[in-house]
Amino acid sequence: MAKSIIAEGKTTSEAIENGLKQLKVSRKNVDIKILESEDKRSFFSILAPRVVKVELTLKEEKENIEKTKKITPKKEIILSKEEKEEAIKNIKSFLKELEANLLNGVNYTIEEKENRIYVSLNSENIGYLIGYRGETLYAMQNILSTVAGKNIQNKIRVILDIEGYKEKREKTLEDLAQKVAKTVIRTRKPVKLEPMQAYERKIIHSKLQSNEMVETTSIGEEPNRRIVISLKNK
């Protein structure tokens, strides 16, 4: 693909649109220079067909790379051995109390991995703890994170799963992402998904990030933040 082209049209807008179609990019991806304005016409050319010329130059990818570098990633918190042990102890104590009062016969596993603590609950009759779209599960996950961090200075990240819900939900969301992407490509119209947890939005973004035809963006404020899937290079 050429780095720059010259496009023509009856108006400046039409010339730019013609150039964008040739380059197959959106307006934000190019620098535009008007070579022959629709206003600059001489007396002798007034009877001639109006032609506006513009030069469209693709922006260098380096610019995007430099912008990305300016974003400072969040510093990963490294937990000490003592902090991990204390956090797991806090979680076990909480789950035992919960089992005695609410979760009779529940089985649970606790695993520490990559500075996170993974808790899995399994039983025949605890589906109600998942809630609609996992709302109850995520609320309980926040509670466990708070409980785990008792008497610990660093923030403890607890990842909770109940009856393998998250794995099933991930598969459902990946299938949804592909299905909606096909609809967007067919209809050429953006589709707005229902509000989702940040964890679930990340699944959608990841599934479609390599798709050459569509792009995903998040809009709105929590807890109503949602994803819009639309065509690339409009």
Secondary structure, 3 states (H helix, E strand, C coil): CCCEEEEEECCHHHHHHHHHHHHCCCHHHEEEEEEECCCCCCHHHCCCCCCEEEEEEECCHHHHHHHHHHCCCCCCCCCCHHHHHHHHHHHHHHHHHHHHHCCCCCEEEEEEECCEEEEEEECCCCHHHCCHHHHHHHHHHHHHHHHHCCCCCCCCCEEEEECCHHHHHHHHHHHHHHHHHHHHHHHCCCEECCCCCHHHHHHHHHHHCCCCCEEEEEECCCCCCEEEEEECCC
